[in-house]
Amino acid sequence: MNQDSQEIASQSSIVEEVKTELNDIDAREVSEHSERYEALHQKLQETLSGIDGL
């Protein structure tokens, strides 16, 4: 597997993780949503920064 294929697979994995996390958040009490959304937001920021090479 070349580097481009690995990056695409990694990005797809991240998308699946985010989708799973959003579904999990939806199943939780509303009082827990804010903290979970903040953690998910941080993960997305880190991922996007890594993709952009910032």
Secondary structure, 3 states (H helix, E strand, C coil): CCHHHHHHHHHHHHHHHHHHHHHHHHHCCHHHHHHHHHHHHHHHHHHHHHHHCC
